[in-house]
Amino acid sequence: MSSLLHSYTNGLLVAAGLIMAIGAQNAFVLAQGLRREHHISVALICMSCDAVLIVAGIFGLAALLQSHPLAMEITRWAGVGFLTLYALQALRRALSPQILSLGDQPQRSHRAVLLSTLAVTLLNPHVYLDTMVLIGSVGAQHALPAVFALGAVSASVLWFSVLALGSARLAPLLRRPMTWRCIDLTVAAMMLAVAWSLARPALQTL
């Protein structure tokens, strides 16, 4: 039970830390939710894309790492490095917080909104680095990668559900720099905690 919870929680924390960072996708989903313009479809597309990329990254790398112990160690320390870097970037953002700029756009068709969602999601190179490389490399090292993947996908489902369905109430908060300062500090703490959990087993064997 403890290993199940550990893998699920790590997946949840890593994915949440990456997904919650301020960016074009979050601004787009929030704006669609505020306008009630196909916002459920937008959230579902974001969740589905995340789920496919996360699962592909975790299980693709897991198969490779199981047969190459050296690759496992390289990936472990690369993951620690990536997580630490993301934590430092979150801390830097917390020192000069931004806000989500929602903008005003005319009403669009369902097809146009869906195509825009796919573009915002899949044409951003960071989405592949975050889901397939970073989440994939961390999840592939767990004894229960499927549980880690479930935790990571859960973070995506929860976050985009909150943005799409709770946008009207969240908008005043998300327009405040202090809100993003708190989010970034939380993200930094989560990233550092997971980085330590990755590094600790290797350090204990030294």
N, C-alpha and C positions, 0 to 999 in steps of 0.2 A: 504493500500500500504506500509506503514512504517513497519508493522509487517511482511509482506512478505519479504521485503528487509532485515530486521533485521535477520530473520531466515535463509534466503539464504546466507547472508554475513557471519554469524556465522558458518554455515556449511562449507562454502568455506574456511574460515580462519583456523578452527580447523583441517580439513582434510589436507589442504596445509601444515600446520606446522608439521604434523606427516609424511606426504609422502615425503616432501622435505629433511628430515634429511638424512645425508650420510649413505649408507648401501649397502648390497649385491645386493638387488633388483635394486636399481638405477644404480649401477655399471654394472650389467648384461644387463639392457635395453640399457644403453649408449653404451656398447661394441658391442651389436648386431646392433645398429644403425650405428655405425662407420664402421662395416664390411658389412653393408647392407645385413645381413644374417637373413632373415625371421623377420625383425625388426617390421613390421606392425603387424604380428601375435602375437609377443611377447608383444607389447604394448596393443593389444586388450585383451589378456588373463589377464594381470595385471589390466586393467580397469574393466573387467568383474568380476574378483574375488573380487576386492574392492567393487564394486557395490552390489554384493550379500551379502557380509559380513556386509556392512554398513546398508543396508535395514533390514537385519535380526536382527542386534543389536538394531537399533532404534525402530522398531515396536514391537520386542519382549519385550524390556524393557518398551516401552510406555504402552503396555497393562497391565503390572504389576503395573507400577507406578500410573496409573489412579485409581486403586482400593485400593491403599495403600499409603495414604498421608505421613506416617512416612518414608516409603521407598523412597518417593520423596525427602524428606529432607536429608536423608542419602546419596542418590545418588547425590544430589546437591553438598554437601560438599566433597564427594569423588571426584566428577568431578573437583571441585576447587583445591583440593589437587593434583590430577593427573596433571592438566594443569600447576600448579605452579612448580611441580617437573620437568615436561618436559621443562619448561622455564629455570629453573636453570641448567638442563643438557645441554641445548643449549648454555647458557652463558658460561658454563665450556668448551664446545667444541670450542667456539669462542676464548677462551684464548690460546688454543693449537690446531689450525685448522689442519685437515688432508686433503688428496686429494683422489680422486677416482682412485684406481689402476685397470686399464682395462685389462692388461695382453694380451698375444697372445695365441690364441687357433686355432687349425686346423678347416677347414670348416666341418660343421656337417649337417646331414640330417634335414629336416623339423620336423620330428617326434622327433628326439633327442633334438632339440632346444625347442620344445613345452613341452616336459617332464621336461627339465631342468628349464624352466620358471615356471611350476607348482610347482616343488620342491623348487625353490628359494622363491616362493610366499607363498605356503601353509605349508611348513615344518618349517617356522619361527614362533615360538610362539608369537613373538611381533605383528605379523599381526592381531592376534585375540584380543590381548589386545588393540591395537590401534583402530581397526575398530568396533568390536562388543562391547567391554567394554567401552572404553573412548568416542569414537564418539557416540556410542549407548546411553550411559548414559547422555551425554550432549544434544543430539538431542531429546531424549524422553521427556525432560522437556519443550521443546518449544511448544507453542500453535499450531504451524504448523510443526509437525515433518516431513511431506512429503516434505515441502519446504526446511527444514534443510538438509534432505537426498539428495535432488537435488543439493544443494550447495556443499555438501561433495563429491558426485559423480562427479560433475563438476570439482572439484579440481584434482581428480584422472585423469580424461580424459584430462584435460589441461596439467598437468605435464608430463604424459607419452607420450602424443602427441609431446610435446616439446622435450623430451629426444630422442624419436625414430626418429622424422623427422628433428630435428635441431641438431643432435649429432655432425655432422662434424664441425659446427660452434661453438658449445658449448664446445667441448673437450678441446681446449686450455684454456678456462676460468675455466672449472671444474677441471683442473689439478693444479690450483693455490690455495694455502692455503687461500689467502686473499678473494677469491670468497666464500669459505665455511664459513669464518669468517662473511662476510656480510649476507650470508643466515642464519646462526645460530642466529645472532643478530636480524634479521627480524622475525625468528621463535619465539624467546623468547618474542619479543614485541607482536606478535599476540596471543600467548598463554596467556600472562598476561592480555591482553585486554579482551579476552573471559572469563577468570577466574573471572575478575571483573564484567563482565556483568551477570555472574551466581550468584555471591555472593551479588550483590547490592540489588536485590529485598528483600532478606531475611534480610539484614542488615537494610533496611529502615523500617522494621516492628518492630524492636527492640525498 
